[in-house]
Amino acid sequence: MISQPFILSGRHKELTTIIPDNEAIKKAVRWISEHLKENPAADKKTLINEASFRFNLSPKESFFLQNFYSKNDQDTIH
């Protein structure tokens, strides 16, 4: 498992969410993050559903992505 660094209000922090050591989830997180970088207003649920199909994720892995992105939304609230 790895943890990912991120920037919050100009400060470097470590995510408290641990990413499982699973290449498909890593690819899905990377893919979703790239789409959100291009379009921050993109619907995360739609991206998560598309990534789940694209990377053949299990329901458990899809649930992880939902929690991962909802947790990150909460961390960025000022």
Backbone as JSON, one array per atom type, in Angstrom:
{
  "sequence": "MISQPFILSGRHKELTTIIPDNEAIKKAVRWISEHLKENPAADKKTLINEASFRFNLSPKESFFLQNFYSKNDQDTIH",
  "N": [[0.84, -1.18, 0.0], [0.36, 2.29, -0.65], [0.76, 5.74, 0.2], [-0.46, 8.83, -0.97], [0.97, 11.99, -1.71], [-0.41, 15.32, -1.44], [-1.5, 18.64, -2.29], [-2.74, 21.12, -0.2], [-4.2, 24.07, 0.23], [-1.75, 25.32, -0.4], [0.02, 23.99, 1.22], [1.96, 21.08, 1.8], [0.73, 17.88, 2.26], [0.16, 14.59, 3.58], [-1.96, 12.13, 2.25], [-4.51, 10.66, 4.15], [-5.81, 8.47, 3.34], [-5.18, 5.24, 2.32], [-3.86, 3.81, -0.56], [-4.66, 0.8, -2.05], [-2.36, -1.83, -2.9], [-2.7, -2.35, -5.77], [-2.64, -2.62, -9.12], [-4.68, -2.01, -11.0], [-6.43, -0.31, -9.58], [-4.68, 1.79, -9.04], [-4.24, 2.71, -11.66], [-6.84, 3.51, -12.27], [-7.28, 5.57, -10.39], [-5.31, 7.35, -11.27], [-6.29, 7.86, -13.87], [-8.84, 9.0, -13.34], [-8.02, 11.24, -11.84], [-6.54, 12.66, -13.76], [-8.61, 13.36, -15.53], [-10.13, 14.98, -13.82], [-8.33, 17.01, -13.37], [-8.22, 18.19, -15.87], [-10.88, 18.95, -16.1], [-12.24, 20.24, -13.54], [-14.88, 20.42, -12.68], [-16.11, 18.12, -13.4], [-18.3, 15.31, -13.1], [-17.82, 13.28, -10.42], [-18.9, 10.78, -9.73], [-19.74, 9.75, -12.18], [-17.25, 9.57, -13.48], [-16.0, 7.71, -11.8], [-17.64, 5.46, -12.19], [-17.18, 5.03, -14.94], [-14.41, 4.54, -14.89], [-14.4, 2.23, -13.37], [-15.5, 0.34, -15.11], [-13.71, 0.58, -17.28], [-11.26, -0.24, -16.18], [-11.89, -2.68, -15.2], [-12.81, -3.11, -12.5], [-13.6, -4.56, -9.33], [-16.7, -4.67, -7.4], [-16.0, -4.01, -4.77], [-13.58, -2.64, -5.15], [-14.49, -0.49, -6.64], [-16.1, 0.73, -4.74], [-14.09, 1.5, -2.98], [-12.9, 3.54, -4.54], [-15.01, 5.4, -4.57], [-15.11, 6.11, -1.85], [-12.51, 7.09, -1.55], [-12.46, 9.4, -3.21], [-14.57, 10.88, -2.08], [-13.61, 11.3, 0.49], [-11.33, 12.83, -0.09], [-12.58, 15.12, -1.04], [-13.71, 16.11, 1.3], [-11.37, 16.68, 2.72], [-10.42, 18.9, 1.36], [-12.06, 20.99, 1.96], [-12.31, 24.19, 3.31]],
  "CA": [[0.0, 0.0, 0.0], [1.09, 3.54, -0.69], [-0.04, 6.93, 0.43], [-0.16, 9.82, -1.99], [1.04, 13.37, -1.23], [-1.25, 16.26, -2.16], [-1.36, 20.03, -1.86], [-3.95, 21.69, 0.37], [-3.97, 25.47, 0.58], [-0.33, 25.66, -0.51], [0.84, 23.18, 2.12], [2.1, 19.68, 1.39], [0.22, 16.96, 3.28], [0.0, 13.19, 3.18], [-3.33, 11.64, 2.32], [-4.71, 9.64, 5.17], [-6.34, 7.3, 2.66], [-4.15, 4.36, 1.78], [-4.23, 3.19, -1.83], [-4.25, -0.6, -2.07], [-1.29, -2.18, -3.81], [-3.41, -2.98, -6.86], [-2.33, -1.82, -10.31], [-5.91, -1.52, -11.63], [-6.91, 0.85, -8.81], [-3.72, 2.88, -9.29], [-4.53, 3.24, -13.0], [-8.13, 4.17, -12.2], [-7.06, 6.84, -9.67], [-4.55, 8.21, -12.19], [-7.18, 8.24, -14.96], [-9.83, 9.93, -12.79], [-7.32, 12.47, -11.46], [-6.23, 13.39, -14.99], [-9.85, 13.96, -16.01], [-10.51, 16.06, -12.9], [-7.39, 18.1, -13.58], [-8.67, 18.85, -17.1], [-12.22, 19.5, -15.88], [-12.53, 20.1, -12.11], [-16.32, 20.34, -12.42], [-16.61, 16.83, -13.88], [-19.04, 14.52, -12.1], [-16.95, 12.21, -9.92], [-19.59, 9.48, -9.78], [-19.67, 9.29, -13.57], [-15.87, 9.17, -13.73], [-15.74, 6.47, -11.05], [-18.33, 4.38, -12.91], [-16.46, 4.77, -16.19], [-13.12, 3.93, -14.54], [-14.68, 0.87, -12.9], [-15.65, -0.5, -16.31], [-12.49, 0.67, -18.08], [-10.17, -0.99, -15.53], [-12.45, -3.95, -14.75], [-12.72, -3.15, -11.04], [-14.64, -5.28, -8.59], [-17.54, -3.76, -6.62], [-15.23, -3.56, -3.6], [-12.62, -1.66, -5.63], [-15.28, 0.7, -7.0], [-16.47, 1.34, -3.46], [-12.87, 2.16, -2.51], [-12.76, 4.8, -5.28], [-16.03, 6.33, -4.08], [-14.65, 6.6, -0.55], [-11.27, 7.84, -1.76], [-12.76, 10.73, -3.73], [-15.41, 11.63, -1.14], [-12.7, 11.68, 1.57], [-10.49, 13.92, -0.57], [-13.42, 16.31, -1.09], [-13.82, 16.6, 2.67], [-10.07, 17.22, 3.11], [-10.13, 20.16, 0.7], [-12.96, 22.03, 2.46], [-11.56, 25.11, 4.2]],
  "C": [[0.88, 1.24, 0.0], [0.18, 4.66, -0.28], [0.44, 7.98, -0.54], [-0.07, 11.21, -1.36], [0.06, 14.24, -2.03], [-1.06, 17.64, -1.56], [-2.72, 20.51, -1.36], [-3.61, 23.08, 0.84], [-2.49, 25.81, 0.6], [0.58, 24.88, 0.41], [0.85, 21.75, 1.64], [1.63, 18.8, 2.54], [0.23, 15.56, 2.72], [-1.47, 12.83, 3.27], [-3.43, 10.61, 3.43], [-5.3, 8.37, 4.58], [-5.19, 6.5, 2.07], [-4.67, 3.72, 0.5], [-3.75, 1.74, -1.82], [-3.18, -0.84, -3.14], [-1.88, -2.99, -4.97], [-3.25, -2.1, -8.09], [-3.58, -1.25, -10.97], [-6.45, -0.29, -10.9], [-5.98, 2.03, -9.02], [-4.0, 3.53, -10.64], [-5.85, 4.02, -12.98], [-8.0, 5.53, -11.5], [-6.33, 7.83, -10.57], [-5.47, 8.75, -13.3], [-8.22, 9.27, -14.48], [-9.18, 11.27, -12.46], [-6.97, 13.31, -12.68], [-7.47, 14.07, -15.54], [-10.3, 15.12, -15.12], [-9.58, 17.26, -13.04], [-7.8, 18.91, -14.81], [-10.01, 19.56, -16.9], [-12.61, 19.3, -14.42], [-14.02, 19.97, -11.78], [-16.92, 19.02, -12.88], [-17.28, 16.07, -12.74], [-18.2, 13.31, -11.68], [-17.62, 10.84, -9.99], [-19.54, 8.89, -11.19], [-18.27, 8.81, -13.9], [-15.53, 7.86, -13.03], [-16.4, 5.28, -11.74], [-17.59, 4.02, -14.19], [-15.12, 4.07, -15.91], [-13.32, 2.48, -14.08], [-14.82, -0.11, -14.06], [-14.34, -0.57, -17.09], [-11.38, -0.21, -17.51], [-10.64, -2.28, -14.89], [-12.34, -4.12, -13.23], [-13.87, -3.94, -10.44], [-15.53, -4.25, -7.88], [-16.8, -3.19, -5.4], [-14.23, -2.47, -4.02], [-13.32, -0.36, -6.04], [-15.7, 1.46, -5.75], [-15.27, 2.08, -2.86], [-12.71, 3.52, -3.21], [-13.77, 5.84, -4.81], [-15.6, 6.94, -2.75], [-13.42, 7.49, -0.69], [-11.58, 9.26, -2.22], [-13.68, 11.52, -2.82], [-14.57, 12.1, 0.04], [-11.85, 12.86, 1.15], [-11.3, 15.21, -0.7], [-13.55, 16.93, 0.29], [-12.52, 17.23, 3.14], [-9.78, 18.58, 2.5], [-11.07, 21.29, 1.13], [-12.21, 22.88, 3.48], [-12.34, 25.42, 5.44]]
}
